[in-house]
Amino acid sequence: MYIEIKKINNHYDIIFSGWGASTCILLKQMNKNNLLENKSILIVEPEYKFENDKTFCFWAEESDQIYIDYNSIISNKWEEIQINDFKKQSISPLKYFHISSSDLYKSTRDIIKKNNIIVLNEKVKKVNVENNILKVNVNNQNISCDWLFNCIPFFKNKNDKFNISQSFIGFKVRLKENSFSS
């Protein structure tokens, strides 16, 4: 799946900067809605993404679309919770579902292969806008794109280590029209 690329295109319709859970979920949803067809797409990610390095968990009912979409890769579920030393309590009608990141990456590889998406195993150095054009700098080469999904942190603390901000808020977005059509 990983191809050593000597020369990459100068422009892509879509670039994903980082390949974590948010990129996987967005690719899965875009694929489901046929938004990846006939698009030039690049994922820039320094890691190969075969290991189980993170988890993706969510609360849902089994009738919810998120459960239906991810049921095939759910590795565990819980129907009760226990906080501190208190008695276990049912969370019905919800359940808490767990997906291993290695399974999420694997399911995304199928989408990548189907849509001829290029994965470049490099690190994004900088993201900027020049003359109203989005540019991603990789190995001192600027690659432009129409759409950029930047899924990596670019801020460091005083110890020169990256901080990651997490949010447990979700938004369901519906578009009136296909924003990615030509």
Secondary structure, 3 states (H helix, E strand, C coil): CCCCCCCCCCEEEEEEECCCHHHHHHHHHHHHCCCCCCCCEEEECCCCCCCCCCEEEEEECCCCHHHHHHHHHCCEEECEECCCCCCCEECCCCEEEEEEHHHHHHHHHHHHHHCCCEEECCCEEEEEEECCEEEEEECCEEEEEEEEEECCCCCECCCCCECCCCCCCCCCCCCCCCCCCC
